[in-house]
Every structure is written in C-alpha cells, then in structure tokens.
Amino acid sequence: MAPTKTILRALAGETLPTPPIWMMRQAGRYLPEYRATRAQAGDFLSLCYNSELAAEVTLQPIRRYGFDAAILFADILLLPQALGADLWFVTGEGPRLSTIQSDADFDKLGGGEMIHDTLNPIYETVRILRRELPEETTLIGFAGAPWTVATYMIAGRGTPDQGPAHALKAENRALFEKIIERLTESTIDYLSAQIEAGAEVVKLFDSWAGSLKGDDFAKYALEPARIITQELKSRHPDIPVIAFPREAGEGYIGFAKATGADCVAIDNSVSAEWAAKNVQVDGCVQGNLASRHMVTGGDDLVEETRAIVKAFSKGPHIFNLGHGITPDADPENVKLMIDTVRSGL
C-alpha cells in the first residue's frame, strides 16, 4: 500500500508540490517550553531517560509548529553508555565519556542484548509518541553513525578536528576497526528496537563524516552506513533510512546508491543547486537551509528558503536545516520558515 504521510511519500521517491518539513534539534533550548521541561527533569540525561518527559519535549514543536515529522528526543551518546562507557555532561561544555585508548579499555565494553537494559526507556518514549502524535505526523528514530560516535568514545569529548580518533586509526588500526565494528553491530540492534517500538523512519547522523578523506571515507563512513542500512532493511523491509554524512562534499555523490539509503541529508556547505544536480538524481534529499537564518530571520531567510525549495522542486525533497537549530534561534523565525515553505513560490 502506498504511504499517505508526506515524509514517507517523499522518501518513497514522490515529488510533492510542497515539500514536507521538519528540523534537526527541533525539540531544544530555543523553545521556552523545552527549557521548562528540562528544568523539571533536573538535567539532560535525566530528561533523555524519563520516557514521559522525553515524549513531551518531542511533542512540543509539533504542537507549536505542526511539523510533518517528530524526531525522537534522545542523544547519540546513549549508545556508548549502554555499551558500558561512563557518560556525563558538563554544563556549558557538553558531553564527557570515559575513553577507549587500548584493547583493555575496549574489552570492558559490552554489546548484544545488554544494550537494551539501558535503552529500554528510549523505546518506551517511542511507544508513547506513536500513541500521542497526530495521525499525519511521521515519527523518526535515530542513532549516531559509528565513526562519529567513535570519535567521542576515543577522545572522551567532542574535538574540533576529531584528532584523537584519527590518531588511534593511524597508530592501532586493529583496535580502531574493532570499535567501528562493535558500534556498527550495536547501532543495528538499537535502531531495530526503535523500529519495533514504532519508529517509522530512522536517521543515521554522521556529524563528523567530513573529516574522513579518500579511502577512510569509504571504509568508515560509507561502509558502516551500508551495513546498517542493509541489515535494517533485511529485518524491516518497509522502513526508510535517511543518511547524513555531514560535510561529505563530493562524497555525497552516489552515497544513496552505495549504501541503500532512501534519502541523503545535505548540510549547507554545498548549494541546493549542486545537490539537486549531483545527489537528488539518485532519490530523495533532505536539507539544507543554514541554521544561522533561524537566528537572523528577515528577508534573507525568506529568500534562501524559497531558493532551496525551487532548486529541489523537480524531485523528492524534505525541507530541513543543514544542521541542528541553535539555542539562540528565535522561535518566530522558525514559523516564518515554515510559512514560507508552505505558502509556495
């Protein structure tokens, strides 16, 4: 049976007169209602693991804006925590993890069914959302891609150039590849459980894919995405997969075909015109308004939004930002973007 929800129609390859729209990090600190719920939870991780409150913040931007999709509120670092890594957040600085620098460190990690003991509250959030979301709203689950998650596990924090992960890759390739393999297997199990709980689409966030070059991009960004996508489609044949190898540049070309992904999300380091010519030829694309427009607003936001819709108008397209919305964004600018997309050209 053909899908009826707009996001699912676009992911199935349909060109729609008005592109469906959602926004990365749409449940976030720019919304006063999110800040109130997070304060109620106490801290970020407590919010992630409180199924009722995580569902609430997921629903908040749907109530406010009527996005075509809701994305599960969680964090890409919950999976390494489920594997046995220590995880905590430092206010104003971001996540911290216990590091993997040696085989002994790696041997402390678990895997397999054990991850679900930690992640069960996330699956419960998905079940709540499937009950409470409007019928027309698509529910998106997600995970971090193995390379991106590995960069945090190796460095113990986010880094500007992912240097520690590149160093381990150069110095102990066998250990590095064991980490990627463990994360690939666990990501399949994690996303599969989200789908079983009710996710209708899953997205793979490879936020640091752009720092992989040449053969390394093929081995550690493209190949894990292919393995994850193919196994998920083997287990759940009707579930679409969105891949986001951020800042891949030329690596975006052919990524959908090589991995089997139903859609490639595009950041704003490439133009919509270039992506339409080189990426959309293979199927659905998602993107790619610069997040700064959610801060600055005005005529530039309207003009750029219209230009992106026009550039992608000849093929399947999901309108989104090129990266997540930032905490300093103005909620009124989000409304202006949505109104511009939905009002047509």
BAVOKE-485457 format. One line per field, with one value per residue (C-alpha): residue number from 1; x, y, z. Coordinates in steps of 0.05 Angstrom, whole numbers, plus 32768, in hexadecimal, padded with zeros to 4 digits. Example, Ala and Ser with C-alpha at 12.3 -4.5 7.8 and 13.67 -1.06 7.14 Angstrom:
num = [1/2] .
px = [80F6/8111] .
py = [7FA6/7FEB] .
pz = [809C/808F] .
end
This chain:
num = [1/2/3/4/5/6/7/8/9/10/11/12/13/14/15/16/17/18/19/20/21/22/23/24/25/26/27/28/29/30/31/32/33/34/35/36/37/38/39/40/41/42/43/44/45/46/47/48/49/50/51/52/53/54/55/56/57/58/59/60/61/62/63/64/65/66/67/68/69/70/71/72/73/74/75/76/77/78/79/80/81/82/83/84/85/86/87/88/89/90/91/92/93/94/95/96/97/98/99/100/101/102/103/104/105/106/107/108/109/110/111/112/113/114/115/116/117/118/119/120/121/122/123/124/125/126/127/128/129/130/131/132/133/134/135/136/137/138/139/140/141/142/143/144/145/146/147/148/149/150/151/152/153/154/155/156/157/158/159/160/161/162/163/164/165/166/167/168/169/170/171/172/173/174/175/176/177/178/179/180/181/182/183/184/185/186/187/188/189/190/191/192/193/194/195/196/197/198/199/200/201/202/203/204/205/206/207/208/209/210/211/212/213/214/215/216/217/218/219/220/221/222/223/224/225/226/227/228/229/230/231/232/233/234/235/236/237/238/239/240/241/242/243/244/245/246/247/248/249/250/251/252/253/254/255/256/257/258/259/260/261/262/263/264/265/266/267/268/269/270/271/272/273/274/275/276/277/278/279/280/281/282/283/284/285/286/287/288/289/290/291/292/293/294/295/296/297/298/299/300/301/302/303/304/305/306/307/308/309/310/311/312/313/314/315/316/317/318/319/320/321/322/323/324/325/326/327/328/329/330/331/332/333/334/335/336/337/338/339/340/341/342/343/344/345] .
px = [8000/801B/802D/8000/802C/8052/8096/808C/8074/80B3/80DF/80BC/80D3/8096/809E/806C/8052/8065/80A0/8093/80BA/80DB/8118/8155/8155/810F/8104/8137/814F/8134/80ED/80D8/80AB/80E8/8111/80D9/80D3/811E/811F/80E9/8113/8150/8186/818E/8199/8160/8134/814B/813B/80F9/80CA/808F/80B8/80E1/809F/8086/80C0/80BC/8073/807E/8095/805E/802A/804A/805A/8038/8078/806D/809B/80AF/80F4/80FE/811E/815D/81A9/81DB/8206/81D2/81EA/8232/8216/81ED/822C/824C/826E/8267/8240/8233/8226/824C/8221/8236/8269/8243/824C/8285/8293/82C4/82F7/830C/8357/836A/8352/8347/8319/82F3/82ED/82C4/828D/8251/8222/81E9/81AA/81C8/81BF/8174/8176/818E/8168/8123/810B/811B/80EF/80B8/80BC/80B2/8074/8057/8063/8041/8003/8004/801D/7FE9/7FD7/7FF8/803B/8074/809F/80EA/811B/8166/81AB/81F1/821A/8254/828C/826C/825C/82A3/82C2/82A1/82B1/82FB/8304/82D4/82B4/82A6/82E4/82EC/8311/8302/834D/834F/8325/8350/838E/8374/8360/83A8/83CB/839F/8373/835D/8341/8321/82FE/82E6/82C5/82A3/828C/826F/824B/8230/8212/81F5/81D8/81B3/8195/8185/8162/813E/8122/810B/80E7/80C6/80AE/808E/80C1/80AB/80ED/8133/816B/81B6/81DC/8225/8234/827F/8280/82A0/82E2/82EA/830E/8319/8319/830A/82C7/82B5/82CA/82B1/8277/8259/8264/8247/820B/8203/8207/81D6/81A5/81A6/819C/8164/8141/814B/8128/80F6/80EC/80BC/80E4/8106/814C/8167/81B3/81D6/8221/822A/825C/826A/8271/827D/8271/8226/8227/8210/820A/81C1/81CF/820C/81EA/81A2/818A/8146/815C/819C/819B/81C5/81E9/81F0/8239/821F/81EA/81A4/81B0/81EE/81CA/818E/81BD/81EB/81C4/817A/8182/8186/8148/812F/815B/8151/8168/8188/817A/81B3/81A2/81B8/8178/8151/8177/8179/8136/811C/811D/815C/8138/80FD/8127/8155/811B/80F8/8139/8143/80FA/8101/8145/8129/80E3/80EF/80FA/80EA/80FE/80F5/8102/8131/816C/81B3/81C2/819C/8179/81A3/818D/818E/815B/811B/80DC/80BA/80EE/80DC/8094/80AA/80D2/8098/8066/8095/809D/8052/803B/805D/8086] .
py = [8000/8045/8071/80AC/80D5/810B/80F9/80B0/80C3/80ED/80B4/8085/80B2/80DD/8125/814E/8194/81AB/8189/816B/818D/817E/8199/8179/8186/81A2/818E/81BA/81F5/822A/8218/8233/81F6/81C8/81EF/81E8/819D/8194/81BA/818B/814F/816A/815F/814A/80FF/80FB/811A/80E7/80AC/80C6/80AA/80D6/8116/8103/80F6/8139/8161/8139/814E/8198/81AF/8186/81AB/81EE/81E8/81AB/818E/8152/8127/8120/8106/80DE/8107/80E2/80E9/80C4/80B6/808C/8050/8052/805A/801B/7FF8/8008/804B/807F/80BB/80FE/8146/8183/81C2/81F1/81C1/8183/8138/8112/80C8/8096/808B/804F/8052/8009/7FC2/7FBD/7FF9/7FD9/7F97/7FBA/7FC9/7F9D/7F93/7F69/7F65/7F89/7FCD/7FC8/7FC7/800F/8025/8009/804F/8069/8033/8045/808D/8074/804C/8089/80B4/8084/8089/80D4/80F1/810B/80D7/80FF/8107/80D7/80BE/80BD/8094/809E/808B/80A7/8086/805B/808B/80C7/80A0/8082/80C8/80D8/8094/809A/80E3/80E3/8123/8149/8164/8197/8169/8123/811E/80E8/80B9/80C6/80B9/8077/8063/8070/8051/8014/8005/7FC2/7FE0/801A/7FE9/7FBF/7FFE/800D/7FC5/7FC3/8005/7FED/7FAE/7FD3/800B/7FD7/7FB9/7FFE/8018/7FD6/7FDB/8022/8009/7FD0/8004/802E/8059/8061/807C/8079/80AA/809E/80DD/80DD/8123/811D/80F6/8132/8127/80E3/80E7/80B8/806E/807E/809E/8060/8031/8055/8081/8060/8016/8017/803E/8008/7FCF/7FF0/8003/7FBE/7F99/7FC6/7FBD/7F72/7F73/7FAA/7FAD/7FE8/8018/8052/8068/80AF/80B5/80F5/80F3/813C/8166/812B/8159/812F/80F3/8102/80ED/80A5/809D/8087/8053/8038/8031/8023/8060/807C/80C4/80EA/8127/8160/8194/81DC/81D8/81C5/81EB/81D1/81D9/81AD/8179/8178/816B/8139/8117/811E/80F8/80B9/80C7/80F0/8125/814A/8190/81C1/8206/8223/8222/826A/8280/8269/829E/82D7/82CE/8304/8307/82DD/82A3/82A8/82AF/8275/8248/8256/824A/8206/81F1/8206/81E4/81A1/81A8/8177/813B/811D/814E/8155/819C/81A1/81C8/81B7/81A8/81AD/81EC/8212/8228/8272/8269/8292/8267/829B/828E/8244/8257/8286/824D/821D/8250/825F/8216/8209/8248/8232/825D] .
pz = [8000/7FED/8028/8038/8068/8042/805D/804B/8005/7FFA/8014/7FE4/7FAB/7F9F/7F8A/7FB2/7FA1/7FE7/8009/804E/8084/80C7/80E9/8109/8155/814E/8197/81B8/81E1/81B2/81CB/820F/821A/820F/8242/8275/826B/826E/82B0/82C9/82B6/82DA/82A6/825D/8268/8299/8263/822F/825C/8276/8241/8252/8252/8214/81F0/8208/81EB/81AA/81A5/81B6/8171/8150/8179/816D/8123/8105/80E7/80B9/80E4/812C/813C/817B/81B3/81C8/81BD/8192/81CF/81F2/81CA/81E3/8229/821D/8207/824A/8240/8277/825D/827E/8267/827D/827E/8247/822B/8214/821B/823C/8234/8250/8219/81F0/81E5/81E9/81DE/822A/8226/81EC/8211/8247/8215/820F/81D4/81BA/81E3/821F/81FE/8203/824F/824D/820F/8221/8238/81F2/81D3/8203/81EC/81A5/81BA/81DD/81A0/8171/819D/81A5/8163/8131/80FD/80C5/80EA/80DA/8114/8107/8131/812D/8141/8138/8101/8119/8105/8128/8167/8167/8165/81A8/81C6/81B4/81C8/8202/81E8/81A8/8185/814D/811D/8139/8142/8178/814D/8110/813A/8154/810D/80F7/8134/8143/8107/8122/8162/813C/810E/8149/8165/8122/811B/8162/8156/8113/8131/816D/8142/8119/8159/8176/8137/812D/8174/8166/8127/814E/8181/814A/8125/80DC/80C1/80DD/80D2/80D9/80EF/80D9/80F1/80E8/80A5/8083/80A8/8087/8044/800A/801B/8064/8050/8029/8061/809E/8087/804A/805A/80A1/8086/8050/8082/80B2/807B/805B/809C/80B2/8070/8076/80BA/80AA/805E/805D/808A/8066/807B/8078/8077/808B/807C/808F/8067/8039/7FFD/7FBF/7FEB/7FE9/7FA0/7F9A/7FE6/7FE1/7FAC/7FCF/8013/8000/8027/8011/801C/8025/8053/803A/8064/804D/803A/7FF4/7FCE/7FC1/7F77/7F7A/7FA4/7F75/7F3B/7F5C/7F95/7F89/7F47/7F72/7F9C/7FD7/7FF6/8038/8047/8048/8064/808D/80D8/80DF/80BC/80F9/8120/80EE/80CB/809D/8051/804C/806E/803F/8000/8011/8025/7FE3/7FBC/7FDD/7FD0/7F88/7F7E/7F96/7F78/7F3F/7F6D/7FB1/7FE8/8034/804B/8086/80A0/808D/80D6/8118/812F/8162/81A9/8195/815D/815E/815F/8132/80FC/80FD/80F0/80B8/8097/809B/8080/8046/8034/8038/8014/7FD3/7FA6] .
end
